[in-house]
Amino acid sequence: MKKRLLAFTLIAAMGSALLTGCYAGYPAQTTGTAPAAEAAKPANDKLVVGFAQIGQESGWRDGETNDIQWYAAQHTDTIDLVFADAQQKQENQIKAIRNYIEMGVDVIAFPPVVETGWEAVLTECKEAGIPVILVDRGVDESCADLYDTQISSDFIWEGQQAADIVGDLLGGSGKVVELEGTVGASAANERKEGFDGELAEKYPDIEIIASQTGDFTRALGKEVMESFLKSYDDIDAVFAHNDDMALGAIEAIKEAGKKPGEDIKIVGCDGVKGAFEAMVAGEMNGTVECNPCLAEQIFDTAAKLKAGETVDKWIVSNDGVFTQEDAAAELPNRTY
Ligand code: GYE
């Protein structure tokens, strides 16, 4: 007997106007209750993509989900999206992928919550002849031949950019704490590698006095920052691996009676609207963008893979770097 573990949503009949571009403000669709065993590949010529989302840990993640669901809803004549929310668990992502294999979807896309542990299921995708697109995070080297392409930002570059902003803000010397993303996630590992490496190389008088995971969530970012503030009274800056944790840190700093953005400088990653609002308010100093509006690229790439074309192994996003000076002008343009 199959277990009713995952809820799938088939995005259909939600308007047929042909629009392009990012719309991360699209309201997330509530997941249906169709059990995995009953989910069947629709009988038509459409491009059927199974997407196994990580969960809803951050504003960035919601922006990505909204963009994907919105895009599919605008292209119901050519695209069927089967969407699962793995609620932050790798085992749920693996279950969803196995269900997509069973359904015989055309292409499987997913952001690997962590880098390791994908060999078995990716081998199953390969054996089933289903192309795989890694979205917004990577897997470790041992799986390099088991997926077709990765569509994501360059996290090492992002970490380096964040280090340069911090280096400037501190005039080359001071004490920094780091709020890391999900343990084992490529976005966390590589942002750390880029940030720590750039500081060590270019700013030898800036010291990272503490570094701990906040799991990419606002709540944990706040909690970890509270404990940093209790242990150290000389923190000059925070680097948060995402803006949600930076926003949590801002709350903790205020509650500790200090001024975020002034007494303690704050730099994040992602470029979510909330970070721009905080920068306009003078409470945050910078963010390194990480574009979540990947839907058009995902579906275009999926169509090419379905047609048997080869695509670049890494399709890299174009991201910007923003500080308080640019924040007010840029805020109206933020879609996520
Ligand atoms: O920065 C973070 C999210 O994998 C790039 O995951 C993504 C990261 C993003 O939850 O906010």
Residues whose N, C-alpha, C, O or C-beta is under 5 A from the ligand:
A	BS01	GYE	E57 S58 W60 R61 D136 R137 A187 F216 H241 N242 D270 C290
